């Protein structure tokens, strides 16, 4: 099962409930979201509330900010296992 932004309108408690139900009811699922990414000054970080998410594996795919934004072929992603 693939979900795209399924918790965008949920509060924290409802979001955690969603993740628990998904884990109980689906053998495999992929959830795409940005709800737990927060901006701190000029950088981004994972919100502390993410620790409550019951996930077997989680990744943050983020843009490498050291690229030249005027040259498209320099765009790269960094994959961080959470």
C-alpha atoms as a printed R data frame, in Angstrom:
   type eleno elety resid chain resno      x      y       z
1  ATOM     1    CA   UNK     A     1  0.000  0.000   0.000
2  ATOM     2    CA   UNK     A     2  1.336  3.458  -0.890
3  ATOM     3    CA   UNK     A     3  0.079  6.573   0.889
4  ATOM     4    CA   UNK     A     4  0.847 10.130  -0.228
5  ATOM     5    CA   UNK     A     5  0.401 12.785   2.495
6  ATOM     6    CA   UNK     A     6 -2.215 10.789   4.430
7  ATOM     7    CA   UNK     A     7 -1.799 12.710   7.698
8  ATOM     8    CA   UNK     A     8 -1.589 16.278   6.404
9  ATOM     9    CA   UNK     A     9 -4.805 17.275   8.194
10 ATOM    10    CA   UNK     A    10 -4.301 15.163  11.338
11 ATOM    11    CA   UNK     A    11 -3.097 16.281  14.742
12 ATOM    12    CA   UNK     A    12 -0.207 14.397  16.369
13 ATOM    13    CA   UNK     A    13 -2.371 11.835  18.217
14 ATOM    14    CA   UNK     A    14 -4.400 11.001  15.094
15 ATOM    15    CA   UNK     A    15 -1.187 10.705  13.048
16 ATOM    16    CA   UNK     A    16  0.290  8.187  15.487
17 ATOM    17    CA   UNK     A    17 -2.967  6.232  15.416
18 ATOM    18    CA   UNK     A    18 -2.839  6.154  11.595
19 ATOM    19    CA   UNK     A    19  0.701  4.740  11.594
20 ATOM    20    CA   UNK     A    20 -0.202  2.084  14.169
21 ATOM    21    CA   UNK     A    21 -3.260  0.994  12.192
22 ATOM    22    CA   UNK     A    22 -1.296  0.892   8.930
23 ATOM    23    CA   UNK     A    23  1.388 -1.255  10.530
24 ATOM    24    CA   UNK     A    24 -1.228 -3.654  11.980
25 ATOM    25    CA   UNK     A    25 -3.228 -3.985   8.756
26 ATOM    26    CA   UNK     A    26 -0.675 -3.967   5.936
27 ATOM    27    CA   UNK     A    27  2.312 -6.252   5.582
28 ATOM    28    CA   UNK     A    28  4.141 -3.543   3.653
29 ATOM    29    CA   UNK     A    29  3.393  0.126   3.190
30 ATOM    30    CA   UNK     A    30  5.137  3.214   1.914
31 ATOM    31    CA   UNK     A    31  4.120  6.561   3.353
32 ATOM    32    CA   UNK     A    32  5.275  9.753   1.656
33 ATOM    33    CA   UNK     A    33  4.985 12.846   3.816
34 ATOM    34    CA   UNK     A    34  6.714 15.975   5.004
35 ATOM    35    CA   UNK     A    35  4.798 16.521   8.241
36 ATOM    36    CA   UNK     A    36  7.770 15.870  10.519
37 ATOM    37    CA   UNK     A    37 10.278 18.033   8.641
38 ATOM    38    CA   UNK     A    38 10.725 21.448  10.245
39 ATOM    39    CA   UNK     A    39 12.825 24.408   9.233
40 ATOM    40    CA   UNK     A    40 15.351 25.738  11.760
41 ATOM    41    CA   UNK     A    41 16.919 28.901  10.387
42 ATOM    42    CA   UNK     A    42 18.411 27.956   7.028
43 ATOM    43    CA   UNK     A    43 18.424 24.205   7.682
44 ATOM    44    CA   UNK     A    44 15.854 21.461   8.054
45 ATOM    45    CA   UNK     A    45 15.550 18.804  10.731
46 ATOM    46    CA   UNK     A    46 13.230 15.999  11.798
47 ATOM    47    CA   UNK     A    47 10.735 17.066  14.466
48 ATOM    48    CA   UNK     A    48 11.048 15.431  17.903
49 ATOM    49    CA   UNK     A    49  7.458 14.096  17.564
50 ATOM    50    CA   UNK     A    50  8.695 11.666  14.897
51 ATOM    51    CA   UNK     A    51 10.073  9.461  17.694
52 ATOM    52    CA   UNK     A    52  6.455  8.465  18.425
53 ATOM    53    CA   UNK     A    53  5.950  7.011  14.933
54 ATOM    54    CA   UNK     A    54  5.904  3.216  15.033
55 ATOM    55    CA   UNK     A    55  7.822  2.379  11.854
56 ATOM    56    CA   UNK     A    56 10.103 -0.551  11.095
57 ATOM    57    CA   UNK     A    57 12.174  1.565   8.717
58 ATOM    58    CA   UNK     A    58 12.077  5.258   7.867
59 ATOM    59    CA   UNK     A    59 14.096  7.367   5.441
60 ATOM    60    CA   UNK     A    60 14.437 11.077   4.855
61 ATOM    61    CA   UNK     A    61 15.117 11.889   1.203
62 ATOM    62    CA   UNK     A    62 16.350 15.459   1.089
63 ATOM    63    CA   UNK     A    63 17.892 17.806  -1.430
64 ATOM    64    CA   UNK     A    64 21.651 18.275  -1.243
65 ATOM    65    CA   UNK     A    65 21.794 22.016  -0.567
66 ATOM    66    CA   UNK     A    66 25.409 22.286  -1.742
67 ATOM    67    CA   UNK     A    67 24.335 22.020  -5.388
68 ATOM    68    CA   UNK     A    68 24.329 24.799  -7.969
69 ATOM    69    CA   UNK     A    69 20.635 25.676  -8.272
70 ATOM    70    CA   UNK     A    70 21.190 27.126 -11.764
71 ATOM    71    CA   UNK     A    71 22.571 23.862 -13.195
72 ATOM    72    CA   UNK     A    72 19.939 21.130 -13.228
73 ATOM    73    CA   UNK     A    73 22.339 18.198 -13.650
74 ATOM    74    CA   UNK     A    74 23.950 19.008 -10.280
75 ATOM    75    CA   UNK     A    75 20.727 18.244  -8.373
76 ATOM    76    CA   UNK     A    76 21.286 15.376  -5.950
77 ATOM    77    CA   UNK     A    77 19.363 13.763  -3.139
78 ATOM    78    CA   UNK     A    78 20.711 12.608   0.181
79 ATOM    79    CA   UNK     A    79 19.057  9.559   1.739
80 ATOM    80    CA   UNK     A    80 19.199  9.407   5.523
81 ATOM    81    CA   UNK     A    81 17.985  6.360   7.438
82 ATOM    82    CA   UNK     A    82 16.108  7.522  10.540
